[in-house]
């Protein structure tokens, strides 16, 4: 039997999930010592992944940018008074992998205050592009408005309707 190796996209999606788990652990472990900034936590999670040989330094930096983007989006929703997280995801929360949902909610809530200060400046940076990794949720094509549903961490493909390559999270 031949051993199946993950594709590069699957490997990066798995690394994204591991970095999110490490970020959650870091936030929980440092609760009594003062909450580290999101960037510090992402950097530490990325450094650990590189140290363990899971990904390269460049991949850790790219995944860190994508994780920060996803955390900013979730935190902005929570900060705006959003109560029903399923509404933000735009689909049944039961379909999302529970473990990753717990991580997303935990980190997003803890970083809510930090990210409120950056809300306006981050708006322009929250464009999602084909080939990037994203967490669960819905992305809307910026060209035609088509909704793409992600139930787990995955690589963003081209829009199935118009082949567009730029997306945003729809606002409630």
Secondary structure as UniProt FT lines:
FT   HELIX           8..29
FT   HELIX           31..33
FT   HELIX           38..51
FT   TURN            52..53
FT   HELIX           57..79
FT   TURN            80..81
FT   HELIX           85..89
FT   HELIX           93..95
FT   HELIX           98..116
FT   TURN            117..118
FT   HELIX           119..122
FT   HELIX           123..125
FT   STRAND          128..129
FT   TURN            130..131
FT   STRAND          133..134
FT   STRAND          137..141
FT   TURN            142..144
FT   STRAND          147..150
FT   STRAND          154..155
FT   TURN            160..162
FT   STRAND          166..168
//
